Amino acid sequence: MQILKTENKKSNILPLFAVATCGLNVFVLLLLMFHGSMLQALKLQLTPQSLVQLVDGQAITVDPKPSFERYPETIRRFVGETMSLMLTWSEQQPPQTAWDISSQMLSNNIKQKLLLEITNLKSDSQFQTINKGSEYLLIIDSISQPTKITDGTWKLEMYAHQLSFSNYDKLGESNPFNKQILIRVVDEAVTSLPEKPQPWHLAAHRLGEARLEIYNICDIKDKNCS
């Protein structure tokens, strides 16, 4: 009789033990989910948005990004402003000055080729100076969205034309400048400020902080631009 009672007690305890074990497993699962949410929140706290102060006094908030990633608008703006700086000339900003500043955003392997092409845009052979009363202005018609080539490299298309004016020609002449432009990420900003910077120095320095570089420029119809 005593043995039968013991067996009954054991059989009654087993369901209770199973329920307790199941409840414990559910509790552990909920605890792990809670810890996971806490870790995710901690991760967000450890990688918060950063406040960036620009050279011109503006302050913007940005999300952390991998070093090889750039927003499409950052790439488009870098290209547009770099080419505008390079191809907008006046007596105060002659072609040679514009080139010396903007070419910092180019890789060394394309500088000579591009300089020759830009020199041919001028009606005279003097690239270092500009005739009194003459002005050259790059007008950008459109810049495409960048197409990713590999991590940290992109290609886009720019349709533009350079207008040239003089005291004798108020209507101006137009030279097309339609190009495929290839851009890549660089490790460090390549621009620096002189002791007494001019506005174009500040513009180039701000562009350089994007840590991008133009490493090839091809004609818009070139099928082998790479």
N, CA, C and O of each residue as an XYZ file, in Angstrom:
904
protein
N       0.835     -1.207      0.000
C       0.000      0.000      0.000
C       0.871      1.258      0.000
O       0.575      2.220     -0.709
N       1.909      1.249      0.771
C       2.817      2.399      0.865
C       3.475      2.664     -0.481
O       3.658      3.814     -0.878
N       3.832      1.577     -1.185
C       4.473      1.723     -2.502
C       3.519      2.359     -3.486
O       3.939      3.176     -4.305
N       2.227      2.004     -3.429
C       1.229      2.552     -4.341
C       1.062      4.050     -4.120
O       0.945      4.811     -5.080
N       1.052      4.477     -2.857
C       0.917      5.902     -2.544
C       2.110      6.695     -3.074
O       1.952      7.800     -3.595
N       3.284      6.127     -2.938
C       4.495      6.817     -3.416
C       4.441      7.006     -4.925
O       4.785      8.064     -5.452
N       3.990      5.927     -5.619
C       3.899      6.037     -7.074
C       2.871      7.074     -7.482
O       3.075      7.800     -8.455
N       1.743      7.155     -6.733
C       0.721      8.162     -7.052
C       1.270      9.570     -6.869
O       0.983     10.457     -7.672
N       2.059      9.779     -5.820
C       2.643     11.098     -5.566
C       3.577     11.497     -6.716
O       3.572     12.634     -7.188
N       4.391     10.498     -7.151
C       5.310     10.796     -8.260
C       4.561     11.150     -9.520
O       4.941     12.073    -10.240
N       3.462     10.394     -9.799
C       2.691     10.661    -11.006
C       2.006     12.012    -10.932
O       1.795     12.645    -11.967
N       1.647     12.479     -9.728
C       1.024     13.801     -9.577
C       2.050     14.917     -9.720
O       1.713     16.004    -10.187
N       3.276     14.672     -9.333
C       4.324     15.689     -9.388
C       4.797     15.924    -10.820
O       5.156     17.053    -11.154
N       4.812     14.917    -11.668
C       5.338     15.037    -13.037
C       4.619     16.115    -13.853
O       5.289     16.928    -14.492
N       3.268     16.154    -13.858
C       2.619     17.240    -14.620
C       2.981     18.623    -14.077
O       3.191     19.562    -14.845
N       3.050     18.740    -12.762
C       3.422     20.029    -12.178
C       4.833     20.431    -12.601
O       5.100     21.597    -12.892
N       5.738     19.437    -12.630
C       7.123     19.709    -13.022
C       7.196     20.151    -14.488
O       7.963     21.046    -14.841
N       6.379     19.504    -15.339
C       6.360     19.870    -16.767
C       5.847     21.294    -16.951
O       6.402     22.065    -17.733
N       4.770     21.640    -16.216
C       4.212     22.999    -16.311
C       5.233     24.019    -15.821
O       5.412     25.068    -16.440
N       5.910     23.713    -14.701
C       6.906     24.641    -14.162
C       8.068     24.836    -15.137
O       8.562     25.949    -15.316
N       8.498     23.733    -15.766
C       9.604     23.828    -16.734
C       9.202     24.670    -17.933
O       9.982     25.499    -18.403
N       8.001     24.465    -18.423
C       7.509     25.243    -19.563
C       7.428     26.721    -19.202
O       7.820     27.589    -19.982
N       6.912     26.990    -18.002
C       6.817     28.380    -17.566
C       8.181     29.029    -17.438
O       8.353     30.201    -17.772
N       9.157     28.261    -16.950
C      10.511     28.781    -16.816
C      11.113     29.094    -18.189
O      11.797     30.103    -18.357
N      10.854     28.223    -19.166
C      11.362     28.454    -20.515
C      10.760     29.726    -21.128
O      11.451     30.511    -21.778
N       9.459     29.902    -20.901
C       8.804     31.114    -21.409
C       9.411     32.357    -20.755
O       9.646     33.363    -21.424
N       9.661     32.283    -19.461
C      10.267     33.410    -18.744
C      11.656     33.735    -19.288
O      11.997     34.898    -19.500
N      12.462     32.674    -19.512
C      13.809     32.876    -20.059
C      13.735     33.516    -21.446
O      14.522     34.404    -21.772
N      12.774     33.051    -22.265
C      12.616     33.608    -23.606
C      12.260     35.094    -23.542
O      12.823     35.908    -24.274
N      11.325     35.434    -22.662
C      10.951     36.842    -22.506
C      12.126     37.677    -22.002
O      12.311     38.825    -22.405
N      12.920     37.071    -21.106
C      14.079     37.778    -20.570
C      15.103     38.041    -21.664
O      15.688     39.123    -21.722
N      15.325     37.043    -22.544
C      16.252     37.226    -23.653
C      15.761     38.300    -24.614
O      16.552     39.107    -25.103
N      14.444     38.313    -24.891
C      13.879     39.337    -25.763
C      14.052     40.722    -25.148
O      14.350     41.691    -25.846
N      13.860     40.801    -23.837
C      14.035     42.085    -23.146
C      15.489     42.548    -23.230
O      15.769     43.719    -23.489
N      16.405     41.608    -23.006
C      17.822     41.957    -23.086
C      18.192     42.389    -24.503
O      18.989     43.309    -24.690
N      17.602     41.714    -25.509
C      17.877     42.094    -26.893
C      17.435     43.507    -27.191
O      18.150     44.259    -27.852
N      16.247     43.879    -26.703
C      15.763     45.244    -26.923
C      16.634     46.258    -26.197
O      16.868     47.358    -26.697
N      17.115     45.881    -25.006
C      17.990     46.786    -24.267
C      19.321     46.981    -25.002
O      19.851     48.091    -25.048
N      19.857     45.898    -25.575
C      21.113     46.002    -26.323
C      20.939     46.863    -27.565
O      21.829     47.635    -27.921
N      19.783     46.727    -28.229
C      19.535     47.545    -29.407
C      19.456     49.015    -29.037
O      19.992     49.872    -29.740
N      18.778     49.303    -27.918
C      18.695     50.686    -27.460
C      20.063     51.225    -27.078
O      20.380     52.385    -27.342
N      20.879     50.368    -26.449
C      22.240     50.779    -26.074
C      23.078     51.054    -27.317
O      23.885     51.984    -27.331
N      22.889     50.243    -28.364
C      23.621     50.450    -29.609
C      23.285     51.800    -30.214
O      24.168     52.500    -30.709
N      22.011     52.168    -30.175
C      21.601     53.466    -30.704
C      22.184     54.603    -29.884
O      22.510     55.664    -30.415
N      22.312     54.371    -28.576
C      22.889     55.407    -27.725
C      24.385     55.565    -27.980
O      24.924     56.670    -27.902
N      25.055     54.444    -28.287
C      26.491     54.501    -28.520
C      26.843     55.021    -29.910
O      27.972     55.461    -30.128
N      25.886     54.979    -30.874
C      26.108     55.525    -32.212
C      25.038     56.571    -32.521
O      24.224     56.379    -33.424
N      25.038     57.663    -31.780
C      24.005     58.675    -31.973
C      24.265     59.496    -33.221
O      25.338     59.415    -33.819
N      23.266     60.295    -33.612
C      23.489     61.259    -34.663
C      24.534     62.266    -34.208
O      24.607     62.613    -33.029
N      25.332     62.726    -35.142
C      26.409     63.654    -34.827
C      26.069     65.052    -35.312
O      25.480     65.225    -36.379
N      26.436     66.027    -34.534
C      26.271     67.420    -34.927
C      27.509     67.859    -35.685
O      28.620     67.805    -35.157
N      27.318     68.293    -36.924
C      28.423     68.722    -37.774
C      28.289     70.217    -38.025
O      27.238     70.685    -38.463
N      29.342     70.960    -37.749
C      29.365     72.393    -38.002
C      30.156     72.659    -39.268
O      31.325     72.285    -39.364
N      29.529     73.300    -40.234
C      30.159     73.576    -41.514
C      30.982     74.850    -41.453
O      30.845     75.656    -40.533
N      31.855     75.019    -42.469
C      32.743     76.175    -42.499
C      31.948     77.471    -42.562
O      32.351     78.481    -41.984
N      30.803     77.443    -43.274
C      30.024     78.671    -43.435
C      29.138     78.982    -42.224
O      28.322     79.902    -42.276
N      29.293     78.226    -41.145
C      28.539     78.506    -39.926
C      27.305     77.658    -39.735
O      26.717     77.674    -38.654
N      26.894     76.920    -40.744
C      25.719     76.074    -40.602
C      26.039     74.869    -39.717
O      27.183     74.422    -39.624
N      24.996     74.364    -39.075
C      25.128     73.163    -38.256
C      24.082     72.161    -38.718
O      22.905     72.502    -38.839
N      24.504     70.924    -38.978
C      23.586     69.887    -39.428
C      23.786     68.641    -38.581
O      24.857     68.433    -38.011
N      22.742     67.808    -38.500
C      22.805     66.549    -37.776
C      22.855     65.417    -38.788
O      22.045     65.380    -39.713
N      23.790     64.498    -38.626
C      23.973     63.423    -39.589
C      23.956     62.074    -38.883
O      24.283     61.974    -37.700
N      23.570     61.037    -39.626
C      23.601     59.670    -39.126
C      24.982     59.082    -39.363
O      25.646     59.437    -40.337
N      25.424     58.184    -38.481
C      26.704     57.508    -38.729
C      26.604     56.622    -39.956
O      25.621     55.899    -40.118
N      27.605     56.667    -40.820
C      27.641     55.865    -42.040
C      28.995     55.180    -42.151
O      29.991     55.711    -41.659
N      29.056     54.010    -42.788
C      30.365     53.397    -43.044
C      31.233     54.338    -43.858
O      30.713     55.174    -44.596
N      32.555     54.215    -43.735
C      33.469     55.166    -44.347
C      33.381     55.167    -45.864
O      33.753     56.159    -46.490
N      32.896     54.079    -46.484
C      32.827     54.012    -47.936
C      31.438     54.383    -48.468
O      31.216     54.309    -49.677
N      30.516     54.772    -47.617
C      29.170     55.128    -48.041
C      29.007     56.646    -48.101
O      29.543     57.375    -47.266
N      28.257     57.109    -49.106
C      27.900     58.516    -49.227
C      26.460     58.599    -49.713
O      26.006     57.756    -50.486
N      25.747     59.617    -49.255
C      24.399     59.833    -49.741
C      24.450     60.282    -51.200
O      25.373     61.002    -51.579
N      23.484     59.879    -52.030
C      23.491     60.294    -53.446
C      23.571     61.809    -53.620
O      24.269     62.287    -54.515
N      22.878     62.561    -52.792
C      22.892     64.012    -52.939
C      24.271     64.586    -52.594
O      24.679     65.600    -53.160
N      24.980     63.945    -51.676
C      26.346     64.373    -51.365
C      27.243     64.213    -52.576
O      28.048     65.095    -52.872
N      27.113     63.091    -53.284
C      27.926     62.830    -54.468
C      27.575     63.823    -55.573
O      28.471     64.393    -56.196
N      26.297     64.033    -55.819
C      25.868     64.943    -56.887
C      26.326     66.371    -56.599
O      26.776     67.082    -57.498
N      26.206     66.777    -55.355
C      26.620     68.130    -55.001
C      28.134     68.291    -55.116
O      28.617     69.331    -55.563
N      28.876     67.270    -54.716
C      30.330     67.322    -54.832
C      30.747     67.516    -56.287
O      31.598     68.354    -56.586
N      30.152     66.746    -57.185
C      30.500     66.833    -58.599
C      30.089     68.185    -59.173
O      30.882     68.846    -59.842
N      28.858     68.592    -58.913
C      28.377     69.848    -59.469
C      29.186     71.048    -59.019
O      29.536     71.904    -59.832
N      29.485     71.119    -57.733
C      30.213     72.276    -57.217
C      31.688     72.237    -57.614
O      32.297     73.283    -57.841
N      32.266     71.036    -57.698
C      33.660     70.934    -58.131
C      33.810     71.402    -59.577
O      34.715     72.178    -59.883
N      32.932     70.939    -60.467
C      33.026     71.324    -61.869
C      32.681     72.800    -62.060
O      33.264     73.461    -62.919
N      31.751     73.321    -61.277
C      31.422     74.754    -61.363
C      32.606     75.602    -60.938
O      32.907     76.613    -61.572
N      33.279     75.199    -59.868
C      34.461     75.917    -59.409
C      35.574     75.854    -60.452
O      36.302     76.827    -60.648
N      35.700     74.723    -61.111
C      36.764     74.528    -62.080
C      36.547     75.342    -63.357
O      37.514     75.805    -63.962
N      35.299     75.519    -63.770
C      35.008     76.087    -65.082
C      34.284     77.432    -65.019
O      33.683     77.850    -66.009
N      34.331     78.101    -63.897
C      33.791     79.454    -63.780
C      34.965     80.404    -63.554
O      35.662     80.318    -62.543
N      35.176     81.325    -64.526
C      36.360     82.179    -64.518
C      35.978     83.652    -64.637
O      34.945     83.999    -65.209
N      36.826     84.497    -64.089
C      36.669     85.948    -64.205
C      38.038     86.577    -63.959
O      39.018     85.872    -63.720
N      38.099     87.894    -64.018
C      39.368     88.560    -63.716
C      39.795     88.283    -62.279
O      40.987     88.131    -62.010
N      38.845     88.217    -61.358
C      39.163     87.957    -59.954
C      39.512     86.485    -59.722
O      40.263     86.158    -58.803
N      38.975     85.618    -60.545
C      39.246     84.180    -60.425
C      39.637     83.652    -61.799
O      38.811     83.032    -62.469
N      40.866     83.879    -62.235
C      41.310     83.433    -63.562
C      41.354     81.914    -63.662
O      41.336     81.228    -62.640
N      41.412     81.383    -64.876
C      41.381     79.921    -65.068
C      42.445     79.167    -64.279
O      42.164     78.113    -63.708
N      43.663     79.700    -64.245
C      44.735     78.993    -63.548
C      44.445     78.876    -62.058
O      44.701     77.835    -61.452
N      43.910     79.947    -61.467
C      43.561     79.913    -60.039
C      42.460     78.901    -59.784
O      42.532     78.116    -58.839
N      41.438     78.924    -60.633
C      40.329     77.972    -60.477
C      40.823     76.539    -60.601
O      40.388     75.656    -59.863
N      41.734     76.317    -61.539
C      42.276     74.970    -61.728
C      43.114     74.529    -60.536
O      42.960     73.408    -60.050
N      43.990     75.394    -60.065
C      44.859     75.033    -58.949
C      44.053     74.611    -57.725
O      44.462     73.720    -56.980
N      42.913     75.250    -57.524
C      42.099     74.958    -56.343
C      41.236     73.716    -56.557
O      41.220     72.813    -55.720
N      40.526     73.677    -57.671
C      39.560     72.597    -57.899
C      40.226     71.278    -58.261
O      39.662     70.216    -57.998
N      41.416     71.319    -58.858
C      42.077     70.078    -59.265
C      42.513     69.232    -58.068
O      42.909     68.079    -58.239
N      42.444     69.789    -56.875
C      42.730     68.989    -55.684
C      41.710     67.862    -55.514
O      41.984     66.867    -54.843
N      40.532     68.023    -56.123
C      39.494     67.010    -56.041
C      39.592     65.976    -57.151
O      38.685     65.160    -57.315
N      40.685     65.998    -57.923
C      40.897     65.051    -59.011
C      42.031     64.097    -58.664
O      42.950     64.457    -57.929
N      41.964     62.886    -59.193
C      43.091     61.971    -59.058
C      44.192     62.403    -60.016
O      43.917     63.021    -61.045
N      45.414     62.085    -59.685
C      46.562     62.551    -60.475
C      46.549     62.037    -61.904
O      47.042     62.713    -62.807
N      45.993     60.853    -62.123
C      46.088     60.245    -63.451
C      45.233     60.941    -64.505
O      45.455     60.710    -65.694
N      44.282     61.770    -64.136
C      43.441     62.433    -65.141
C      43.700     63.930    -65.238
O      43.102     64.593    -66.085
N      44.557     64.475    -64.414
C      44.740     65.925    -64.390
C      45.259     66.466    -65.713
O      44.737     67.456    -66.224
N      46.276     65.830    -66.269
C      46.880     66.347    -67.490
C      45.885     66.309    -68.655
O      45.780     67.268    -69.420
N      45.159     65.198    -68.781
C      44.184     65.063    -69.860
C      43.067     66.096    -69.744
O      42.678     66.716    -70.733
N      42.558     66.274    -68.529
C      41.461     67.220    -68.338
C      41.929     68.661    -68.502
O      41.197     69.491    -69.041
N      43.132     68.965    -68.048
C      43.652     70.326    -68.196
C      43.756     70.700    -69.670
O      43.423     71.825    -70.042
N      44.207     69.786    -70.506
C      44.304     70.050    -71.937
C      42.929     70.309    -72.535
O      42.770     71.209    -73.359
N      41.941     69.530    -72.128
C      40.587     69.714    -72.644
C      40.001     71.052    -72.203
O      39.345     71.736    -72.988
N      40.241     71.420    -70.947
C      39.711     72.690    -70.443
C      40.396     73.868    -71.117
O      39.753     74.876    -71.412
N      41.697     73.748    -71.362
C      42.421     74.819    -72.036
C      41.827     75.102    -73.410
O      41.783     76.252    -73.847
N      41.377     74.067    -74.081
C      40.798     74.229    -75.414
C      39.436     74.919    -75.391
O      38.935     75.334    -76.436
N      38.833     75.044    -74.203
C      37.560     75.757    -74.120
C      37.740     77.261    -74.300
O      36.808     77.952    -74.709
N      38.934     77.772    -73.997
C      39.184     79.211    -74.128
C      39.439     79.570    -75.589
O      40.046     78.807    -76.340
N      38.957     80.756    -75.968
C      39.131     81.201    -77.345
C      40.573     81.594    -77.644
O      41.003     81.522    -78.795
N      41.339     82.014    -76.609
C      42.759     82.301    -76.805
C      43.588     81.223    -76.129
O      43.059     80.360    -75.429
N      44.875     81.284    -76.345
C      45.752     80.218    -75.863
C      46.283     80.458    -74.458
O      46.988     79.610    -73.912
N      45.956     81.599    -73.869
C      46.483     81.936    -72.549
C      45.545     81.406    -71.467
O      44.451     81.933    -71.263
N      45.985     80.362    -70.781
C      45.153     79.775    -69.734
C      45.373     80.469    -68.389
O      44.497     80.450    -67.524
N      46.534     81.075    -68.221
C      46.872     81.659    -66.918
C      46.096     82.943    -66.648
O      45.830     83.266    -65.490
N      45.727     83.678    -67.690
C      45.058     84.968    -67.523
C      43.742     84.976    -68.284
O      43.400     84.021    -68.982
N      43.021     86.065    -68.135
C      41.748     86.223    -68.819
C      41.628     87.670    -69.274
O      42.050     88.583    -68.564
N      41.059     87.883    -70.448
C      40.934     89.242    -70.983
C      40.042     90.096    -70.097
O      39.089     89.609    -69.489
N      40.367     91.362    -70.038
C      39.587     92.285    -69.227
C      38.138     92.314    -69.700
O      37.857     92.435    -70.892
N      37.229     92.202    -68.744
C      35.812     92.221    -69.071
C      35.245     90.880    -69.498
O      34.048     90.769    -69.764
N      36.090     89.858    -69.566
C      35.616     88.526    -69.978
C      35.180     87.711    -68.762
O      35.741     87.838    -67.673
N      34.192     86.895    -68.968
C      33.704     85.997    -67.919
C      33.308     84.670    -68.544
O      32.793     84.621    -69.661
N      33.555     83.600    -67.808
C      33.154     82.257    -68.221
C      32.338     81.655    -67.078
O      32.731     81.717    -65.913
N      31.202     81.077    -67.435
C      30.298     80.559    -66.407
C      29.804     79.179    -66.810
O      29.281     79.000    -67.910
N      29.970     78.197    -65.919
C      29.466     76.855    -66.182
C      27.996     76.773    -65.755
O      27.656     77.041    -64.603
N      27.144     76.402    -66.692
C      25.720     76.198    -66.419
C      25.437     74.705    -66.460
O      25.603     74.070    -67.501
N      25.014     74.145    -65.343
C      24.708     72.715    -65.266
C      23.236     72.512    -65.566
O      22.370     73.033    -64.863
N      22.959     71.756    -66.610
C      21.572     71.469    -66.982
C      21.004     70.329    -66.145
O      19.859     70.400    -65.697
N      21.786     69.288    -65.933
C      21.310     68.164    -65.112
C      22.485     67.302    -64.670
O      23.507     67.208    -65.349
N      22.307     66.683    -63.524
C      23.250     65.688    -63.011
C      22.428     64.469    -62.605
O      21.499     64.578    -61.805
N      22.770     63.318    -63.154
C      22.001     62.113    -62.874
C      22.239     61.622    -61.455
O      23.154     62.073    -60.766
N      21.399     60.693    -61.039
C      21.633     60.007    -59.777
C      22.857     59.107    -59.935
O      23.012     58.471    -60.977
N      23.723     59.037    -58.936
C      24.917     58.189    -59.055
C      24.563     56.710    -59.110
O      23.691     56.233    -58.384
N      25.254     56.002    -59.981
C      25.116     54.552    -60.091
C      26.316     53.896    -59.418
O      27.462     54.199    -59.749
N      26.053     53.007    -58.482
C      27.129     52.350    -57.746
C      27.870     51.385    -58.649
O      27.253     50.570    -59.335
N      29.201     51.474    -58.653
C      30.053     50.537    -59.392
C      30.528     49.437    -58.448
O      30.263     48.256    -58.670
N      31.226     49.840    -57.402
C      31.632     48.945    -56.320
C      31.462     49.720    -55.014
O      31.033     50.874    -55.032
N      31.788     49.109    -53.905
C      31.745     49.828    -52.639
C      32.686     51.026    -52.702
O      33.893     50.871    -52.888
N      32.123     52.212    -52.547
C      32.940     53.415    -52.525
C      33.231     54.022    -53.877
O      34.008     54.974    -53.956
N      32.635     53.506    -54.959
C      32.823     54.100    -56.289
C      31.470     54.221    -56.992
O      30.608     53.350    -56.870
N      31.305     55.321    -57.730
C      30.058     55.590    -58.434
C      30.328     56.245    -59.780
O      31.414     56.770    -60.025
N      29.318     56.207    -60.652
C      29.361     56.913    -61.922
C      28.083     57.726    -62.068
O      27.006     57.270    -61.684
N      28.197     58.913    -62.616
C      27.017     59.715    -62.931
C      27.268     60.480    -64.221
O      28.398     60.557    -64.702
N      26.201     61.043    -64.772
C      26.280     61.816    -66.008
C      25.932     63.270    -65.725
O      24.975     63.568    -65.010
N      26.724     64.166    -66.297
C      26.480     65.597    -66.133
C      26.324     66.234    -67.509
O      27.177     66.076    -68.382
N      25.224     66.955    -67.685
C      24.990     67.726    -68.908
C      25.124     69.199    -68.547
O      24.391     69.711    -67.700
N      26.063     69.873    -69.194
C      26.339     71.267    -68.863
C      26.881     71.982    -70.094
O      27.183     71.354    -71.109
N      26.998     73.294    -69.993
C      27.643     74.093    -71.033
C      28.296     75.300    -70.378
O      27.801     75.835    -69.386
N      29.406     75.710    -70.948
C      30.129     76.870    -70.440
C      29.819     78.078    -71.322
O      30.054     78.062    -72.531
N      29.290     79.115    -70.696
C      29.008     80.370    -71.395
C      30.191     81.308    -71.235
O      30.764     81.411    -70.150
N      30.553     81.982    -72.299
C      31.633     82.964    -72.250
C      31.111     84.310    -72.733
O      30.437     84.397    -73.759
N      31.432     85.361    -71.977
C      30.999     86.721    -72.292
C      32.224     87.629    -72.344
O      33.264     87.325    -71.760
N      32.085     88.733    -73.046
C      33.132     89.753    -73.075
C      32.469     91.107    -73.287
O      31.269     91.197    -73.542
N      33.277     92.156    -73.176
C      32.747     93.501    -73.416
C      32.231     93.665    -74.839
O      31.376     94.508    -75.108
N      32.761     92.847    -75.746
C      32.390     92.962    -77.152
C      31.309     91.969    -77.552
O      30.754     92.049    -78.648
N      31.017     91.045    -76.670
C      30.021     90.016    -76.979
C      29.137     89.786    -75.760
O      29.417     88.927    -74.923
N      28.061     90.569    -75.676
C      27.175     90.466    -74.516
C      26.263     89.239    -74.593
O      25.770     88.769    -73.567
N      26.038     88.720    -75.803
C      25.179     87.540    -75.929
C      25.904     86.281    -75.475
O      25.290     85.357    -74.942
N      27.208     86.253    -75.690
C      28.007     85.129    -75.227
C      28.014     83.947    -76.184
O      27.179     83.832    -77.081
N      28.983     83.078    -75.958
C      29.107     81.824    -76.700
C      28.921     80.663    -75.734
O      29.178     80.781    -74.536
N      28.468     79.537    -76.280
C      28.202     78.360    -75.446
C      28.999     77.169    -75.942
O      28.962     76.837    -77.127
N      29.719     76.526    -75.034
C      30.455     75.298    -75.340
C      29.904     74.161    -74.492
O      29.896     74.257    -73.265
N      29.442     73.081    -75.126
C      28.893     71.966    -74.342
C      29.969     71.275    -73.521
O      31.127     71.185    -73.930
N      29.565     70.795    -72.366
C      30.463     70.037    -71.495
C      29.637     68.908    -70.886
O      29.245     68.964    -69.720
N      29.383     67.882    -71.698
C      28.563     66.750    -71.290
C      29.478     65.556    -71.014
O      30.169     65.074    -71.912
N      29.476     65.090    -69.779
C      30.481     64.120    -69.363
C      29.894     63.003    -68.501
O      28.894     63.175    -67.803
N      30.561     61.850    -68.581
C      30.405     60.810    -67.573
C      31.516     61.032    -66.545
O      32.682     61.208    -66.898
N      31.134     61.021    -65.284
C      32.096     61.331    -64.221
C      32.104     60.193    -63.210
O      31.057     59.778    -62.713
N      33.296     59.699    -62.916
C      33.465     58.604    -61.965
C      34.071     59.143    -60.674
O      35.038     59.903    -60.695
N      33.484     58.736    -59.551
C      33.865     59.264    -58.240
C      34.181     58.094    -57.311
O      33.609     57.010    -57.427
N      35.104     58.343    -56.393
C      35.405     57.324    -55.393
C      35.720     57.971    -54.046
O      36.039     59.157    -53.964
N      35.623     57.174    -53.018
C      35.916     57.614    -51.655
C      37.426     57.634    -51.452
O      38.137     56.762    -51.951
N      37.906     58.621    -50.728
C      39.319     58.679    -50.330
C      39.391     58.700    -48.806
O      38.420     59.049    -48.135
N      40.535     58.328    -48.275
C      40.688     58.199    -46.827
C      40.722     59.541    -46.111
O      40.230     59.660    -44.989
N      41.298     60.548    -46.752
C      41.468     61.836    -46.092
C      41.064     62.958    -47.031
O      41.131     62.826    -48.253
N      40.644     64.063    -46.436
C      40.388     65.269    -47.224
C      41.714     65.777    -47.780
O      42.718     65.820    -47.068
N      41.712     66.162    -49.056
C      42.973     66.531    -49.714
C      43.154     68.039    -49.805
O      44.167     68.499    -50.330
N      42.217     68.806    -49.317
C      42.315     70.262    -49.395
C      42.754     70.841    -48.063
O      42.525     70.250    -47.008
N      43.382     71.995    -48.125
C      43.799     72.706    -46.915
C      43.594     74.193    -47.137
O      43.512     74.653    -48.276
N      43.513     74.934    -46.062
C      43.267     76.368    -46.140
C      44.562     77.145    -45.963
O      45.349     76.835    -45.069
N      44.795     78.158    -46.809
C      45.939     79.040    -46.587
C      45.684     79.963    -45.400
O      44.585     79.970    -44.845
N      46.679     80.733    -45.011
C      46.524     81.615    -43.854
C      45.444     82.674    -44.079
O      44.703     83.019    -43.159
N      45.364     83.184    -45.300
C      44.350     84.181    -45.622
C      43.490     83.648    -46.768
O      43.693     84.022    -47.923
N      42.541     82.785    -46.456
C      41.759     82.131    -47.515
C      40.807     83.090    -48.213
O      40.225     83.982    -47.596
N      40.668     82.881    -49.506
C      39.672     83.568    -50.312
C      38.396     82.716    -50.325
O      38.433     81.553    -49.923
N      37.269     83.280    -50.782
C      36.023     82.499    -50.804
C      36.148     81.181    -51.555
O      35.547     80.185    -51.153
N      36.926     81.158    -52.653
C      37.049     79.909    -53.399
C      37.874     78.874    -52.640
O      37.681     77.672    -52.822
N      38.804     79.338    -51.781
C      39.523     78.391    -50.926
C      38.566     77.730    -49.934
O      38.629     76.523    -49.701
N      37.688     78.536    -49.359
C      36.708     77.996    -48.408
C      35.772     77.014    -49.094
O      35.424     75.980    -48.525
N      35.362     77.338    -50.326
C      34.472     76.443    -51.068
C      35.154     75.107    -51.346
O      34.546     74.051    -51.176
N      36.414     75.150    -51.772
C      37.142     73.915    -52.055
C      37.371     73.103    -50.784
O      37.281     71.876    -50.803
N      37.668     73.787    -49.684
C      37.894     73.075    -48.419
C      36.627     72.364    -47.968
O      36.681     71.232    -47.486
N      35.502     73.021    -48.124
C      34.223     72.399    -47.754
C      33.939     71.186    -48.636
O      33.460     70.164    -48.144
N      34.226     71.286    -49.924
C      34.031     70.150    -50.813
C      34.952     68.994    -50.438
O      34.543     67.834    -50.456
N      36.201     69.319    -50.097
C      37.164     68.281    -49.767
C      36.797     67.480    -48.539
O      37.225     66.335    -48.391
N      36.003     68.075    -47.649
C      35.631     67.367    -46.425
C      34.672     66.211    -46.682
O      34.441     65.390    -45.794
N      34.102     66.137    -47.904
C      33.271     64.983    -48.260
C      34.118     63.739    -48.479
O      33.582     62.635    -48.566
N      35.449     63.904    -48.570
C      36.391     62.805    -48.787
C      35.998     61.989    -50.025
O      35.868     60.766    -49.983
N      35.816     62.723    -51.125
C      35.536     62.126    -52.423
C      36.572     62.613    -53.421
O      37.251     63.615    -53.199
N      36.680     61.882    -54.528
C      37.660     62.223    -55.557
C      37.107     61.810    -56.918
O      36.549     60.722    -57.062
N      37.261     62.678    -57.910
C      36.916     62.339    -59.286
C      38.117     61.626    -59.899
O      39.199     62.206    -59.997
N      37.935     60.379    -60.311
C      39.076     59.624    -60.821
C      39.004     59.344    -62.313
O      39.934     58.764    -62.872
N      37.919     59.744    -62.972
C      37.875     59.660    -64.426
C      36.734     60.531    -64.942
O      35.682     60.648    -64.314
N      36.971     61.141    -66.107
C      35.959     61.924    -66.803
C      35.998     61.521    -68.259
O      37.052     61.578    -68.892
N      34.854     61.113    -68.802
C      34.780     60.661    -70.194
C      33.678     61.418    -70.921
O      32.794     62.018    -70.310
N      33.763     61.369    -72.252
C      32.694     61.938    -73.061
C      31.384     61.197    -72.781
O      31.390     60.013    -72.443
N      30.294     61.889    -72.920
C      28.993     61.325    -72.563
C      28.653     60.101    -73.402
O      27.876     59.252    -72.965
N      29.225     59.996    -74.603
C      28.930     58.887    -75.501
C      29.948     57.756    -75.408
O      29.827     56.762    -76.125
N      30.916     57.883    -74.568
C      31.966     56.868    -74.430
C      31.388     55.605    -73.807
O      30.893     55.632    -72.680
N      31.451     54.503    -74.542
C      30.882     53.243    -74.068
C      31.840     52.488    -73.141
O      31.436     51.535    -72.474
N      33.085     52.905    -73.101
C      34.080     52.171    -72.310
C      34.629     53.015    -71.155
O      35.783     52.848    -70.760
N      33.826     53.901    -70.626
C      34.266     54.746    -69.521
C      34.290     53.921    -68.240
O      33.249     53.470    -67.763
N      35.482     53.729    -67.690
C      35.586     52.906    -66.473
C      36.781     53.348    -65.684
O      37.059     52.793    -64.622
